[in-house]
Amino acid sequence: MVIIISSAKTLAENTRLKAPLHTLPLYLKEAEILVENLRKLTVNDLGRTLGINTRLARLNAERFARWKQPFTESNAIPAVFLYKGDVYKGLNAEQFSPDNLIFAQDHLRIISGLYGILRPLDLIQPYRLEMSTPITLEKYNDLYQYWSDKITEALNDTLQQNKNPVLINLASNEYAQGVNWQKLNAKVITPVFYELKEGELKPVSIFLKKARGLMASFIIKNRLSDPEEIKLFAEERYSFIEQYSDDQRWVFAR
């Protein structure tokens, strides 16, 4: 199985966590092209493009100005340690053993607006660029067009190496759209998470994001290879609700 999750806006730039190994993003050349184009924008234009205030625009202009290759352990951070936010609180990779990190490296992928697709231990430099950011580049109308084929090709290559070519989609809708599902050579299962309130299932953004990370962590720590085993997920009182689920959309609620 291969799991996908979204990248995050919140970053832990001062982390000192070390990994048992590190790798480089598959599409650094394509990322560099994006950075070069973003560097051309004024702070105000960058703020408008990214939909952020002047303080954040200035911070990210500085990030893009500092962005340079080669990536090393002294100027870059493994992706799974750099990203923060609710998904990564649930994932809690800081507590992974070296063996857990190696398993994650083989089975977990992070969809990114700047880097396309990342392995957990890929070294990256801080940035902010959401997948839905309105950027036109050469023949591409947006980042989805820019990344879709590359993300899908990388996922197919990884899935081909797995005995069970199943993709567990724990990415948000914004980032999941970066995959060309028609070209993906795998069965896709999308777990969804709800709160049971007054007899109704209701999605709560902050909770479902953390639940995605919790499920990714559950798969990694237990070395799951059979999708059916995911139905045993019971972290933080969640349970599988069969009557609301189908072959591709698995419902968990608490």
C-alpha positions as CSV (number, residue, x, y, z in Angstrom):
1,M,0.0,0.0,0.0
2,V,1.0,3.6,-0.6
3,I,-0.4,6.5,1.5
4,I,-0.7,10.1,0.3
5,I,-1.1,13.1,2.6
6,S,-1.1,16.8,2.0
7,S,1.8,19.2,2.8
8,A,1.2,21.9,5.3
9,K,1.5,25.7,5.6
10,T,2.9,25.6,9.1
11,L,6.6,24.8,9.3
12,A,9.0,23.9,12.0
13,E,12.0,25.6,10.5
14,N,14.1,25.3,13.7
15,T,13.7,21.6,14.2
16,R,16.9,19.7,15.0
17,L,15.5,16.2,14.4
18,K,17.7,13.8,12.5
19,A,16.7,11.0,10.2
20,P,18.5,7.6,9.6
21,L,19.0,8.7,6.0
22,H,18.0,11.5,3.6
23,T,17.1,11.7,0.0
24,L,16.4,14.5,-2.5
25,P,13.1,15.4,-4.0
26,L,12.4,13.8,-7.4
27,Y,11.5,17.0,-9.1
28,L,14.0,19.6,-7.9
29,K,14.5,21.1,-11.4
30,E,10.8,21.7,-11.7
31,A,10.7,23.2,-8.2
32,E,13.5,25.5,-9.1
33,I,11.6,26.8,-12.1
34,L,8.7,27.7,-9.8
35,V,11.0,29.4,-7.3
36,E,12.6,31.5,-10.1
37,N,9.3,32.7,-11.2
38,L,8.1,33.5,-7.7
39,R,11.3,35.5,-7.0
40,K,10.3,37.9,-9.8
41,L,7.2,39.0,-7.9
42,T,7.2,42.1,-5.6
43,V,6.3,41.4,-2.0
44,N,2.8,42.9,-2.6
45,D,2.3,40.8,-5.8
46,L,3.5,37.7,-3.9
47,G,1.1,38.4,-1.1
48,R,-1.8,38.7,-3.6
49,T,-0.8,35.5,-5.5
50,L,-0.4,33.5,-2.3
51,G,-3.4,35.1,-0.6
52,I,-1.5,36.1,2.5
53,N,-0.8,39.4,4.4
54,T,2.2,41.6,4.0
55,R,4.1,40.1,6.9
56,L,3.8,36.5,5.5
57,A,4.5,37.7,2.0
58,R,7.8,39.3,3.2
59,L,8.7,36.1,5.0
60,N,8.1,34.0,2.0
61,A,9.9,36.4,-0.3
62,E,12.9,35.9,2.0
63,R,12.4,32.1,1.9
64,F,12.4,32.1,-1.9
65,A,15.4,34.4,-2.0
66,R,17.4,32.0,0.2
67,W,16.2,28.9,-1.7
68,K,19.2,27.3,-3.4
69,Q,20.8,24.0,-4.4
70,P,22.4,21.7,-3.5
71,F,20.2,20.7,-0.6
72,T,22.2,19.4,2.3
73,E,21.5,18.5,6.0
74,S,22.8,21.9,6.9
75,N,20.4,24.0,4.8
76,A,17.4,21.7,4.4
77,I,15.1,19.6,6.6
78,P,13.4,16.2,6.0
79,A,9.9,16.9,4.8
80,V,8.2,14.9,7.5
81,F,9.9,16.9,10.2
82,L,9.5,20.3,8.5
83,Y,5.7,20.2,8.0
84,K,3.5,20.9,11.0
85,G,-0.3,21.4,11.2
86,D,-3.1,19.1,12.2
87,V,-2.2,16.2,9.9
88,Y,1.3,16.2,11.2
89,K,0.2,16.4,14.8
90,G,-1.7,13.2,14.2
91,L,1.2,11.6,12.3
92,N,3.7,12.5,15.1
93,A,6.7,11.5,13.1
94,E,9.0,12.9,15.8
95,Q,8.2,9.8,17.8
96,F,8.8,7.4,14.9
97,S,11.6,4.8,15.4
98,P,14.3,4.6,12.7
99,D,12.5,1.5,11.4
100,N,9.2,3.4,11.2
101,L,10.8,6.2,9.3
102,I,12.3,3.7,6.8
103,F,8.9,2.1,6.3
104,A,7.3,5.5,5.9
105,Q,10.0,6.3,3.3
106,D,8.7,3.4,1.2
107,H,5.0,3.8,1.7
108,L,4.2,7.4,2.5
109,R,4.1,10.3,-0.1
110,I,3.4,14.0,0.5
111,I,1.8,16.1,-2.2
112,S,3.3,19.6,-2.4
113,G,2.6,22.7,-4.5
114,L,6.3,23.5,-4.8
115,Y,7.9,20.0,-4.9
116,G,5.2,18.0,-6.5
117,I,5.6,14.8,-4.6
118,L,7.9,14.0,-1.7
119,R,9.1,11.1,0.3
120,P,9.2,11.7,4.1
121,L,13.0,11.9,4.2
122,D,13.4,14.1,1.2
123,L,15.4,17.2,2.2
124,I,13.4,20.4,1.4
125,Q,13.8,24.1,2.2
126,P,11.0,26.2,3.7
127,Y,8.4,27.7,1.4
128,R,4.7,28.5,1.1
129,L,2.9,27.5,-2.1
130,E,-0.5,25.8,-1.9
131,M,-1.6,23.6,-4.8
132,S,-4.5,25.8,-5.5
133,T,-2.4,28.9,-5.9
134,P,-3.3,30.7,-9.2
135,I,0.0,30.5,-11.1
136,T,0.3,30.4,-14.9
137,L,3.6,29.0,-16.2
138,E,4.5,28.5,-19.8
139,K,1.9,26.1,-21.2
140,Y,0.5,25.3,-17.8
141,N,-2.6,27.1,-16.6
142,D,-2.1,26.2,-12.9
143,L,-0.1,24.0,-10.6
144,Y,-2.4,21.1,-11.1
145,Q,-1.5,21.0,-14.8
146,Y,2.1,21.5,-13.9
147,W,2.3,18.6,-11.5
148,S,-0.4,16.1,-12.3
149,D,1.5,13.9,-14.7
150,K,4.7,13.9,-12.6
151,I,2.9,13.1,-9.4
152,T,0.9,10.3,-11.0
153,E,4.0,8.8,-12.7
154,A,5.9,8.9,-9.4
155,L,3.0,7.2,-7.6
156,N,2.7,4.5,-10.3
157,D,6.4,3.8,-10.0
158,T,6.1,3.4,-6.2
159,L,2.9,1.3,-6.4
160,Q,4.5,-1.0,-8.9
161,Q,7.1,-1.9,-6.3
162,N,4.5,-2.8,-3.7
163,K,3.0,-6.3,-3.5
164,N,-0.5,-4.8,-3.0
165,P,-1.0,-1.8,-5.4
166,V,-3.5,0.1,-3.3
167,L,-3.4,3.8,-2.7
168,I,-4.8,5.1,0.6
169,N,-5.9,8.7,-0.1
170,L,-5.5,10.7,3.1
171,A,-4.9,14.0,1.3
172,S,-7.3,16.9,1.3
173,N,-9.4,17.5,-1.8
174,E,-7.1,20.4,-2.8
175,Y,-4.0,18.2,-2.9
176,A,-5.7,15.0,-4.1
177,Q,-6.6,16.9,-7.3
178,G,-2.9,16.9,-8.0
179,V,-3.3,13.2,-8.9
180,N,-4.6,12.1,-12.4
181,W,-6.8,9.4,-11.0
182,Q,-7.6,8.0,-14.5
183,K,-4.0,7.3,-15.1
184,L,-3.3,5.8,-11.7
185,N,-2.6,2.0,-11.8
186,A,-4.1,1.1,-8.4
187,K,-7.2,0.6,-6.4
188,V,-8.0,3.8,-4.4
189,I,-9.4,3.9,-0.9
190,T,-10.3,7.2,0.7
191,P,-10.9,7.1,4.4
192,V,-13.2,9.9,5.7
193,F,-13.7,11.0,9.3
194,Y,-16.8,12.3,11.1
195,E,-18.0,13.3,14.5
196,L,-21.3,11.7,15.6
197,K,-23.5,14.4,17.0
198,E,-27.2,14.1,17.8
199,G,-27.4,11.0,15.6
200,E,-25.8,12.7,12.6
201,L,-22.3,12.3,11.1
202,K,-20.7,15.7,10.8
203,P,-17.2,16.6,9.4
204,V,-15.1,18.9,11.7
205,S,-12.1,20.2,9.8
206,I,-9.6,20.3,12.7
207,F,-10.5,16.8,13.8
208,L,-10.5,15.1,10.4
209,K,-7.1,16.6,9.5
210,K,-5.6,15.1,12.6
211,A,-7.4,11.8,12.0
212,R,-5.7,11.6,8.6
213,G,-2.3,11.8,10.3
214,L,-3.4,9.3,13.0
215,M,-4.4,6.8,10.4
216,A,-1.2,7.2,8.4
217,S,0.8,6.7,11.6
218,F,-1.4,3.6,12.4
219,I,-0.5,2.1,9.0
220,I,3.2,2.9,9.4
221,K,3.7,1.7,12.9
222,N,1.8,-1.5,12.3
223,R,3.4,-2.2,8.9
224,L,0.0,-2.8,7.4
225,S,0.0,-4.3,3.9
226,D,-3.7,-5.5,3.7
227,P,-6.2,-2.6,3.3
228,E,-8.8,-4.6,5.3
229,E,-6.6,-4.1,8.4
230,I,-7.2,-0.4,8.2
231,K,-10.8,-1.1,9.4
232,L,-9.3,-1.9,12.8
233,F,-8.2,1.7,13.2
234,A,-9.5,2.8,16.6
235,E,-7.2,5.7,17.5
236,E,-8.9,8.4,19.7
237,R,-12.2,6.5,19.7
238,Y,-12.7,6.3,15.9
239,S,-14.3,3.2,14.5
240,F,-15.2,1.9,11.1
241,I,-18.8,2.4,10.1
242,E,-19.6,-0.2,7.5
243,Q,-23.2,0.8,6.7
244,Y,-22.0,4.2,5.5
245,S,-19.0,2.9,3.6
246,D,-18.5,1.5,0.1
247,D,-15.6,0.0,-1.8
248,Q,-13.7,3.3,-2.3
249,R,-14.9,5.5,0.5
250,W,-14.4,4.1,4.0
251,V,-16.2,6.0,6.8
252,F,-14.8,6.3,10.3
253,A,-16.6,8.1,13.1
254,R,-16.5,8.7,16.8
